[in-house]
Amino acid sequence: MITIKSESEIAAMREAGALLHKVLEALKAQVKPGVTTLELDRTAEKMIRDAGAVPSFKGFEGFPASICASPDDTVVHGFPNGTPLREGQILSVDCGVILNGWQSDSAFTVPIGEVPKEVRDLIRVTEECFWIGIESAREGNRLGDIGSAIQRHAESHGYGVVRDLCGHGIGREMHEDPSVPNYGQPGRGVRLKAGMTLAIEPMIALGTWRVVTGDDGWAVLTQDHKPCSHYEHTIAITGGAPEILSLPGGKQA
């Protein structure tokens, strides 16, 4: 069931998003060769708990950490570990918080030191996919309008759009209806209404869109083991431009 949030509920999600943005900015500043993703995870959990919030990923269906740390060909759901990051890798960090009962979910991908131009371009285009996609996240449009915009932009650069994973509704629960694919046909799917809150998260691969599950049963990797980039924000559908709840001040697109 899709839930429509009130103005006061969206305001609470805005507060959760502001905290999450602060956490992710701290993690971006910490990422460099030699740092471990376990260190990043500890930073995130401390900041979240010190703010009186809860890391929404930790313990979710048994997930052991506060962040998903997914390097190189890992699309999502990578476990943080004690292996130092190396020059030339890329790292996707996904994190969620619960503040006063309301969720926010956001992710970024960054290079570790110098990486090839084709990988820098992949990271850039993935972020562009998000911004292009949410231009269609307006009341009266349909979910397929968002997904098709993301798909067109990614595929125009020759990239694969991961289909086995998608964005989602969000609110009191991390994963609510509806599912938000990063591909589709315009004019299809659920009609968007003011008060809907969604996590939109393009996952774009340098090669094939097909994925496999890792040995730990959690990590999802590209089938051809080429790099994948991930970018995500929590947004609210309004009567006008969508509001990005996981950026300070609820920035509008």
C-alpha positions in Angstrom: 0.0 0.0 0.0 1.3 3.4 -0.9 1.2 5.9 1.9 0.7 9.7 1.4 2.6 11.7 3.9 1.3 14.9 5.6 3.3 18.1 5.7 4.4 17.4 9.3 5.5 13.9 8.3 7.5 15.2 5.4 9.1 17.7 7.7 10.2 14.9 10.0 11.7 13.0 7.0 13.5 16.2 6.1 15.2 16.2 9.5 16.2 12.6 9.0 17.6 13.5 5.6 19.6 16.4 6.9 21.3 14.1 9.4 22.0 11.5 6.8 23.5 14.1 4.5 25.8 15.2 7.3 26.9 11.6 7.9 27.6 10.9 4.2 29.5 14.1 3.7 31.8 13.0 6.7 32.3 9.6 5.0 33.2 11.2 1.7 35.8 13.3 3.4 37.2 10.2 5.1 37.5 8.0 1.9 41.1 7.7 0.7 43.6 5.0 -0.1 44.5 3.1 3.1 41.2 3.6 4.9 39.1 0.6 5.5 35.3 0.4 5.0 35.0 -0.9 8.5 36.4 2.5 9.7 33.8 4.2 7.6 31.1 2.1 9.1 32.2 3.0 12.6 32.2 6.7 11.8 28.6 6.4 10.4 27.2 4.5 13.3 28.8 6.8 15.9 27.5 10.0 14.2 24.0 8.5 13.8 23.7 7.3 17.4 25.2 10.5 18.8 22.4 12.4 17.0 19.8 10.3 18.8 19.0 8.3 15.6 19.3 4.6 14.6 21.2 3.2 11.6 18.4 1.6 9.7 20.5 -0.9 7.8 22.1 -2.5 10.9 20.2 -5.7 11.8 17.8 -5.3 8.9 17.1 -8.9 7.8 20.4 -9.7 9.5 22.6 -7.1 7.7 25.6 -6.7 10.0 26.6 -3.0 9.5 25.4 0.6 9.4 26.5 1.2 5.8 26.7 -0.8 2.6 30.2 -0.5 1.3 30.4 -1.7 -2.3 33.6 -1.5 -4.2 34.3 -1.8 -8.0 32.0 -4.5 -9.4 29.8 -4.7 -6.3 26.5 -3.0 -7.1 25.0 -2.9 -3.6 24.9 -4.6 -0.2 28.7 -5.0 0.3 29.8 -5.7 3.9 32.3 -3.3 5.4 35.6 -5.0 6.1 39.2 -4.4 7.2 40.7 -4.4 3.8 42.4 -1.0 3.0 41.0 0.8 0.0 43.4 1.0 -2.9 44.2 3.8 -5.4 42.2 3.2 -8.6 39.2 1.6 -7.0 35.7 3.1 -6.8 33.4 2.8 -3.7 29.7 3.1 -3.4 28.4 3.9 0.1 24.7 3.5 0.9 23.3 4.5 4.3 20.0 4.9 6.0 18.9 6.5 9.3 15.8 6.4 11.4 15.2 9.7 13.3 12.1 10.1 15.5 10.5 7.1 13.7 11.1 8.4 10.1 13.5 7.1 7.6 16.0 8.5 5.1 18.1 6.6 2.5 20.9 7.9 0.3 24.0 6.7 -1.5 27.0 8.0 -3.4 29.9 6.6 -5.4 33.4 8.1 -5.4 36.8 7.2 -6.9 39.7 6.2 -4.7 42.5 8.5 -5.9 43.0 8.4 -9.6 40.8 6.2 -11.8 40.5 5.8 -15.6 38.4 8.4 -17.4 35.8 5.7 -18.4 35.2 5.1 -14.7 35.0 8.8 -13.8 32.5 9.2 -16.6 30.4 6.3 -15.3 30.2 7.9 -11.9 29.3 11.3 -13.4 26.6 9.8 -15.7 25.0 7.8 -12.9 24.5 11.0 -10.9 23.2 12.7 -14.0 20.7 9.8 -14.3 19.3 10.7 -10.9 18.8 14.4 -11.7 17.3 13.7 -15.1 15.0 11.0 -13.6 13.6 13.3 -10.9 12.7 15.9 -13.5 9.8 13.5 -14.2 9.0 13.0 -10.6 6.0 15.3 -10.6 2.4 15.0 -9.6 0.4 13.5 -12.4 3.3 11.7 -14.1 3.8 8.0 -13.7 6.7 5.9 -12.3 7.6 4.8 -15.9 8.4 8.4 -16.7 11.1 8.4 -14.1 12.6 5.0 -15.1 12.5 5.7 -18.8 14.3 9.0 -18.4 17.1 7.2 -16.3 17.3 4.4 -18.8 17.6 6.6 -21.9 20.4 8.7 -20.4 22.4 5.7 -19.2 22.0 3.7 -22.4 22.8 6.7 -24.5 26.3 6.4 -23.0 26.4 2.6 -23.6 25.9 1.6 -20.0 23.8 -1.1 -18.5 20.9 -0.3 -16.2 20.6 -2.8 -13.4 17.1 -4.3 -13.5 17.2 -6.8 -10.6 17.3 -3.9 -8.0 15.3 -0.7 -7.9 14.3 2.2 -5.8 11.3 2.1 -3.4 8.8 4.0 -1.4 10.1 5.1 2.1 8.6 6.6 5.2 8.2 4.9 8.6 9.7 1.8 6.9 12.8 1.7 4.8 11.1 -0.2 2.0 7.5 0.7 1.2 5.4 0.6 -1.9 5.9 1.3 -4.7 9.0 -0.2 -6.3 10.8 2.4 -8.4 12.6 0.8 -11.4 15.4 2.6 -13.2 14.0 1.6 -16.5 10.6 1.4 -18.1 8.2 3.1 -20.5 6.8 6.6 -20.2 3.2 6.8 -19.3 3.2 3.4 -17.5 3.0 2.5 -13.9 1.7 4.1 -10.7 0.5 7.7 -11.1 2.5 10.1 -8.8 0.7 12.1 -6.2 1.8 14.9 -3.9 2.8 13.4 -0.5 4.4 10.3 -1.9 8.0 9.8 -0.7 10.4 7.8 -2.8 14.1 6.6 -2.7 15.3 7.0 -6.3 18.6 5.2 -6.9 20.1 4.6 -10.3 22.5 1.7 -10.4 24.5 1.9 -13.6 27.1 -0.5 -14.9 30.0 0.0 -17.2 29.1 -3.3 -18.9 26.1 -5.6 -18.7 23.1 -4.9 -16.5 23.0 -8.5 -15.4 24.1 -9.3 -11.9 24.9 -12.2 -9.6 24.8 -12.7 -5.8 28.1 -13.0 -3.9 29.1 -15.9 -1.7 27.9 -14.1 1.5 24.3 -14.1 0.1 24.2 -10.3 0.3 26.5 -8.6 -2.1 25.2 -8.1 -5.6 27.9 -8.0 -8.3 27.9 -7.3 -12.0 28.0 -10.5 -14.0 30.9 -9.4 -16.1 32.7 -7.9 -13.1 32.9 -4.5 -14.6 32.5 -1.4 -12.3 29.1 -0.2 -11.2 28.1 3.2 -9.8 25.2 4.0 -7.5 23.6 7.3 -6.6 20.5 7.8 -4.4 18.4 10.4 -2.6 15.1 10.3 -0.7 12.5 12.7 -2.4 9.0 13.9 -1.9 6.5 14.4 -4.6 4.9 17.9 -4.3 2.5 20.0 -6.2 5.5 21.4 -8.1 9.1 20.4 -8.3 10.1 17.3 -6.3 11.8 18.0 -3.0 15.1 16.2 -2.2 14.7 15.3 1.5 18.2 13.9 1.9 19.8 17.2 1.1 20.0 20.2 3.5 16.9 22.3 3.6 15.0 19.9 1.4 16.4 21.2 -1.8 14.1 21.3 -4.8 15.1 19.8 -8.1 
